[in-house]
Amino acid sequence: MRLKILPLIFLLLLTLQIPGKAQQVLSLEKCIAIALEKNIQLLQLDFSRQSAEANYQQTKYEFLPNLNGNWSYSQSWGRTFDMNVFRPVTASTGSSNISLSSSVTLFNGLRNHFNMKAKREDLAASEYAIQRMKNDLTTNVAYNFFQVVYGRENLRIAEKRFEIAQKQLEKVEIQYKAGVLTQSEVYSLKSQVASENLAVVNARSILAKGQLALAQLMEMDPEVEFELEIPQVSAIQLDGTVAPLEQIYQTALSTMPEIRQQEAKINASEYNLKATQALRYPSITLNGGLYTSYSSNGVLDPETFQRVQVPYFEQLPDNFRQGVTLSMNIPVFNRLQTHTSVQLSQISLRNARLEYNNQRNMLEKNIQTAYLDMKSSAEKYAATTESLKALEEAYQYAEVKFSKGLVDYYSYSKTLNDKNLAEIELLNAKYDFILKKAVLDVYQGNPLKF
């Protein structure tokens, strides 16, 4: 018998020694921070920004001269003209050339200048794209955060209603056994209990979907449990007073990243057009170099005019020379390639301007919709608040009468049901109003805060 008890004691001690895993408590700010850190699309946009920055830096380097070194060795047979001896020779000739050359563009129609400005605007556009993605992701996280908050409160109310219905069923069954109530009244209340249980199941399902959506936005494992820290709502956040619609729109035009992004794209297209038009102008280049050479045929003696064999490294200083070249390349005809490139750049510029107007129109419509939604949500929140006050008073009155047996359960249940529904409506209206007002704050260039 003692041998059978020992394994149980061991398992008990082992269980007591294993600490329970603490559940994460996440605030809205923490959820947003996690989503911004782990979002794959945001990381990809940052890679695009890094590429744009590298391209911009490269356009700066285009103003610098280049520097190239060259060494070669060749072997030839037969008759050839040897520059070292300044005459034709028939022999097996080994020759080597060494050079260090540099060139710099003095003028190319300011093409490098316009390319640099275009890449700078491309970099700005990529940075605005990141900010736009952050705004969208922040708004989505906030929306799903409050959906989970609402879902948990909805589940709490549904479970409370189910608990009340079960207790009432127990009382009714006792009254039925005492002969006070009929069988049909018991069946009716059992049906009500089943309905309340179904409401609990549905509330759990909605909450689970909301938690999954929030976890996916944060790139978290859905199996990891977390608790949400309910943000404290101030009276200012529940105030429906906002700036006029036109003022919000004008502010958004100067602050929203999607508009700034399109402005940068227009600027980039304009500079690209100027850079393409610069291909029509002549280009001036300055070249310079240091050169030396070696030949196995030796060198020409200036006194005897005979070939003299000189070792490799002794020939190099003797054959050393320098050179400078100033060249101009004048485009005359290149099969209309420049003309076609200019046309394509003009089309790209017109398309960028059209997309800018499209973004302005979309922004104006979105702000109009958000403004109307906020006003409607504020009115709904105010009306729901007043409705709940009245329903709470009606419920308290019905609860007193029901406890004294002055009203039946169905009348009492109706007042309870109306109060619970109003509580859910108020919670939904409250967070819906806060979120929609916060969206208007974002349009005015303010960060999303709660």
C-alpha positions in Angstrom: 0.0 0.0 0.0 2.8 2.4 0.8 4.4 1.6 -2.5 1.3 2.8 -4.3 1.1 6.0 -2.4 4.7 7.1 -3.1 4.2 7.8 -6.8 1.2 9.9 -6.0 3.2 12.0 -3.5 6.0 12.4 -6.0 3.6 13.7 -8.7 2.0 16.1 -6.2 5.4 17.5 -5.2 6.4 17.8 -8.8 3.2 19.7 -9.6 3.7 22.1 -6.7 7.3 22.8 -7.9 6.2 23.8 -11.5 5.3 27.5 -11.5 2.3 28.5 -13.5 2.9 30.6 -16.6 1.9 34.2 -16.1 -0.7 35.5 -18.6 0.4 38.5 -20.6 -1.4 41.8 -20.0 -1.3 43.9 -23.1 -2.3 47.6 -23.3 -3.4 49.1 -26.6 0.0 50.9 -26.9 1.8 47.5 -26.4 -0.4 45.8 -29.0 0.3 48.5 -31.5 4.1 48.4 -30.7 4.1 44.6 -31.2 2.2 44.8 -34.5 4.5 47.6 -35.8 7.6 45.5 -34.9 6.6 42.2 -36.4 4.5 43.2 -39.4 6.0 41.6 -42.5 4.7 44.2 -45.0 6.2 46.9 -42.9 9.5 45.2 -42.8 9.4 44.8 -46.6 8.6 48.6 -47.0 11.7 49.3 -44.8 13.8 47.2 -47.2 12.4 49.3 -50.1 13.4 52.4 -48.2 16.9 51.1 -47.7 17.2 50.4 -51.4 15.9 53.9 -52.2 18.5 55.4 -49.8 21.3 53.4 -51.4 20.2 54.6 -54.9 20.1 58.2 -53.6 23.6 57.9 -52.1 24.9 56.5 -55.4 23.6 59.6 -57.4 25.8 61.7 -55.1 28.9 59.6 -56.0 28.2 60.1 -59.7 29.7 63.6 -59.3 33.1 62.2 -58.3 35.8 61.2 -60.8 36.5 57.5 -61.3 39.9 55.8 -61.0 40.9 52.6 -62.7 44.2 50.7 -62.8 45.1 48.3 -65.6 47.9 45.7 -66.2 48.3 43.4 -69.2 50.9 41.1 -70.7 50.7 39.7 -74.2 52.9 37.4 -76.3 52.9 37.7 -80.1 54.8 36.1 -83.0 55.8 37.4 -86.4 56.2 40.9 -87.8 54.9 43.8 -85.7 55.7 47.4 -85.0 57.3 47.8 -81.6 56.7 51.2 -80.1 59.6 50.8 -77.7 62.2 50.6 -80.5 60.1 52.6 -83.0 60.4 50.2 -85.9 59.0 47.0 -87.3 60.4 43.7 -85.9 60.0 40.1 -86.7 60.3 38.1 -83.5 58.5 36.5 -80.7 57.5 39.6 -78.7 56.4 39.8 -75.1 54.8 43.1 -74.2 53.2 44.6 -71.1 51.2 47.8 -70.4 50.4 49.4 -67.1 48.1 52.4 -66.7 46.3 54.4 -64.0 43.5 56.5 -65.5 40.7 58.8 -64.2 37.8 60.6 -65.8 35.3 63.1 -64.6 32.1 64.4 -66.2 32.3 68.2 -66.4 28.9 68.7 -68.1 26.1 66.4 -69.2 23.1 68.7 -69.3 22.8 68.6 -65.5 21.6 65.0 -65.8 23.5 63.9 -62.7 22.0 66.8 -60.8 18.4 65.9 -61.8 19.0 62.2 -61.1 20.1 63.0 -57.6 17.0 65.1 -56.9 14.8 62.4 -58.4 16.3 59.7 -56.2 15.9 62.0 -53.2 12.2 62.3 -53.8 12.0 58.5 -54.3 13.5 58.1 -50.9 11.0 60.5 -49.4 8.1 58.6 -51.1 9.3 55.3 -49.6 9.5 56.9 -46.1 5.9 58.3 -46.5 4.8 54.8 -47.6 6.1 53.4 -44.3 4.3 56.0 -42.3 1.1 55.3 -44.2 1.4 51.6 -43.5 2.0 52.4 -39.8 -1.2 54.6 -39.7 -3.3 51.8 -41.3 -1.8 49.1 -39.1 -2.3 51.2 -35.9 -6.0 51.9 -36.8 -6.6 48.2 -37.5 -5.0 47.1 -34.2 -7.1 49.7 -32.3 -10.3 48.6 -34.0 -9.7 44.9 -33.2 -8.5 45.8 -29.7 -11.8 47.4 -28.9 -13.7 44.6 -30.7 -12.1 42.2 -28.2 -12.9 44.5 -25.3 -16.5 44.7 -26.4 -16.6 40.9 -27.0 -15.4 40.2 -23.5 -18.0 42.5 -22.0 -20.7 41.0 -24.1 -19.7 37.5 -23.0 -19.7 38.7 -19.3 -23.2 40.0 -19.7 -24.4 36.9 -21.5 -23.0 34.6 -18.8 -24.6 36.8 -16.1 -28.0 36.5 -17.9 -27.6 32.7 -18.2 -26.8 32.5 -14.5 -29.8 34.5 -13.6 -32.0 32.4 -15.8 -30.7 29.2 -14.2 -31.5 30.5 -10.7 -35.0 31.5 -11.8 -35.5 28.1 -13.3 -34.6 26.5 -10.0 -37.2 28.7 -8.2 -39.8 28.0 -10.8 -39.3 24.2 -10.5 -39.7 24.5 -6.7 -42.9 26.5 -7.2 -44.1 23.9 -9.7 -43.5 21.0 -7.3 -45.4 23.1 -4.7 -48.3 23.4 -7.1 -48.0 27.1 -7.5 -47.0 27.1 -11.2 -47.9 25.0 -14.2 -45.8 22.6 -16.3 -46.0 24.9 -19.3 -44.4 27.8 -17.3 -41.5 25.5 -16.4 -41.0 24.5 -20.1 -41.1 28.1 -21.1 -38.4 29.0 -18.7 -36.3 26.0 -19.7 -36.5 27.3 -23.3 -35.3 30.7 -22.0 -32.4 29.1 -20.3 -31.5 27.3 -23.5 -31.6 30.6 -25.4 -29.4 32.3 -22.9 -26.9 29.4 -23.1 -26.9 29.8 -26.9 -26.2 33.5 -26.5 -23.2 32.6 -24.3 -21.9 30.2 -27.0 -22.3 32.8 -29.7 -20.6 35.5 -27.5 -17.6 33.1 -26.9 -17.3 32.4 -30.7 -17.4 36.2 -31.5 -14.8 36.8 -28.8 -12.5 34.0 -30.1 -12.7 35.4 -33.6 -11.8 38.9 -32.4 -8.9 37.6 -30.3 -7.6 35.6 -33.3 -7.8 38.7 -35.5 -5.9 40.8 -33.0 -3.3 38.0 -32.5 -2.8 37.7 -36.2 -2.2 41.5 -36.5 0.5 41.2 -33.9 2.0 38.0 -35.5 1.4 36.1 -32.3 0.7 32.5 -31.7 -3.1 32.1 -31.4 -2.6 29.6 -28.6 -0.8 32.1 -26.4 -3.3 33.6 -24.0 -3.2 37.3 -23.2 -5.3 39.7 -21.2 -6.1 43.3 -22.4 -5.6 46.3 -20.2 -8.7 48.5 -20.6 -7.6 52.0 -21.5 -8.9 54.8 -19.2 -11.2 57.0 -21.1 -11.2 60.7 -20.2 -14.0 63.2 -20.5 -12.2 64.9 -23.3 -12.2 61.7 -25.4 -16.0 61.4 -24.9 -16.5 65.0 -26.0 -18.0 65.2 -29.5 -16.6 68.6 -30.3 -14.2 68.5 -33.3 -12.8 71.0 -35.8 -14.9 71.9 -38.8 -14.9 69.4 -41.7 -13.1 71.7 -44.2 -10.4 72.5 -41.6 -9.7 68.8 -41.0 -9.4 68.3 -44.8 -7.0 71.1 -45.3 -4.9 69.9 -42.4 -4.9 66.4 -43.8 -3.6 67.6 -47.2 -0.4 68.8 -45.5 0.0 66.0 -43.0 -1.3 62.6 -44.3 1.5 60.4 -45.7 -0.5 59.2 -48.7 -0.7 62.8 -50.0 2.9 63.6 -49.2 3.9 60.3 -50.9 2.2 61.3 -54.1 3.7 64.8 -54.0 7.1 63.2 -53.7 6.3 60.9 -56.7 5.3 63.9 -58.8 8.6 65.7 -57.9 10.5 62.6 -58.8 8.8 62.3 -62.1 9.5 65.9 -62.9 13.2 65.5 -62.2 13.3 62.2 -64.2 11.8 64.1 -67.1 14.5 66.8 -66.8 17.2 64.2 -66.6 15.9 62.5 -69.7 15.7 65.8 -71.6 19.4 66.4 -70.6 20.3 63.5 -73.0 19.8 66.0 -75.9 22.7 68.1 -74.7 26.4 67.5 -75.4 28.5 66.0 -72.6 32.0 67.1 -71.7 34.4 64.7 -70.1 38.0 65.2 -68.8 40.2 62.2 -68.8 43.8 61.8 -67.5 46.1 58.9 -67.0 49.6 57.6 -66.2 51.0 55.0 -68.5 54.1 52.8 -69.0 55.0 49.7 -71.0 57.5 46.9 -71.5 58.7 45.0 -74.6 60.9 41.9 -74.8 62.5 43.4 -77.8 64.2 45.9 -75.5 64.5 49.7 -76.1 66.2 51.8 -78.8 69.5 53.3 -77.8 69.4 57.0 -78.6 73.1 57.1 -79.4 73.6 54.0 -81.5 70.0 53.5 -82.6 70.3 49.8 -81.8 68.0 47.6 -79.7 69.2 47.1 -76.2 67.8 44.5 -73.9 66.5 46.1 -70.6 64.9 44.2 -67.7 61.2 44.5 -67.1 61.3 46.8 -64.0 64.0 49.0 -65.6 61.9 49.6 -68.7 58.9 50.8 -66.7 60.4 54.2 -65.5 61.9 54.9 -68.9 58.6 54.4 -70.7 56.6 56.3 -68.2 54.3 59.0 -69.7 51.2 61.1 -68.8 48.2 62.2 -70.8 45.2 64.5 -70.4 42.2 64.4 -72.8 39.2 66.8 -73.0 36.4 65.2 -75.0 32.9 66.3 -76.0 30.2 63.9 -77.1 27.5 65.6 -79.2 24.3 63.5 -79.7 23.2 63.8 -83.4 21.0 60.8 -84.0 20.3 57.7 -81.8 17.3 56.2 -83.6 15.0 58.5 -81.6 15.7 56.7 -78.3 16.0 60.0 -76.4 12.7 61.3 -78.0 11.0 58.1 -76.9 12.5 58.3 -73.4 11.2 61.9 -73.0 7.7 60.8 -74.1 7.7 58.0 -71.6 8.8 60.3 -68.8 6.1 62.8 -69.7 3.5 60.0 -69.5 4.8 59.0 -66.1 4.6 62.6 -64.9 1.0 62.9 -66.1 0.1 59.6 -64.4 1.7 60.7 -61.1 -0.3 64.0 -61.2 -3.5 62.0 -61.9 -2.8 59.6 -59.0 -2.2 62.6 -56.7 -5.7 64.0 -57.6 -7.2 60.6 -57.1 -5.6 60.4 -53.6 -6.9 63.8 -52.8 -10.4 62.8 -53.8 -10.2 59.6 -51.8 -8.9 61.4 -48.8 -11.7 64.0 -48.9 -14.4 61.2 -49.2 -12.8 59.2 -46.4 -12.8 62.3 -44.1 -16.4 63.1 -45.0 -17.4 59.6 -44.1 -15.3 59.6 -40.9 -16.7 62.9 -39.9 -20.3 61.8 -40.4 -19.6 58.5 -38.6 -18.2 60.3 -35.7 -21.1 62.7 -35.4 -23.6 59.8 -35.7 -21.6 57.8 -33.2 -21.6 60.7 -30.7 -25.3 61.1 -31.0 -25.8 57.3 -30.5 -23.6 57.3 -27.5 -25.5 60.2 -25.9 -28.9 58.6 -26.7 -27.7 55.2 -25.4 -26.5 56.7 -22.2 -29.9 58.2 -21.5 -31.7 55.1 -22.5 -29.6 53.0 -20.1 -30.3 55.3 -17.2 -34.1 54.9 -17.7 -33.8 51.1 -18.2 -31.7 50.8 -15.0 -34.4 52.6 -13.0 -37.1 50.4 -14.6 -35.1 47.2 -13.8 -34.6 48.3 -10.1 -38.3 48.9 -9.8 -39.2 45.6 -11.4 -36.6 43.7 -9.2 -38.2 45.0 -6.0 -41.7 44.1 -7.2 -40.6 40.7 -8.4 -38.9 39.9 -5.1 -42.3 40.6 -3.4 -44.2 38.5 -5.9 -46.1 41.5 -7.4 -45.0 40.8 -11.0 -44.3 37.5 -12.9 -40.9 36.4 -14.1 -41.6 37.3 -17.7 -42.2 41.0 -16.9 -39.1 41.0 -14.7 -37.1 39.1 -17.4 -38.1 41.7 -20.0 -36.8 44.6 -18.0 -33.6 42.7 -17.3 -33.2 41.9 -20.9 -33.7 45.5 -22.0 -31.2 46.7 -19.4 -28.6 44.1 -20.5 -29.0 45.0 -24.2 -28.7 48.7 -23.4 -25.4 48.0 -21.5 -24.0 46.2 -24.5 -25.2 48.9 -26.8 -23.6 51.6 -24.6 -20.3 49.8 -24.5 -20.3 49.3 -28.2 -21.3 53.0 -28.8 -18.7 54.2 -26.4 -15.7 52.5 -27.9 -17.0 53.1 -31.5 -17.3 56.8 -30.8 -13.8 57.0 -29.2 -12.2 55.1 -32.2 -14.0 57.2 -34.8 -13.0 60.4 -33.1 -9.4 59.1 -32.9 -9.4 58.5 -36.7 -10.3 62.2 -37.2 -7.3 63.1 -34.9 -5.1 61.0 -37.2 -6.3 63.0 -40.2 -5.2 66.1 -38.4 -1.7 64.8 -38.0 -2.1 63.7 -34.3 -0.9 60.2 -33.2 -3.5 57.7 -32.3 -3.7 57.8 -28.5 -6.2 56.5 -25.9 
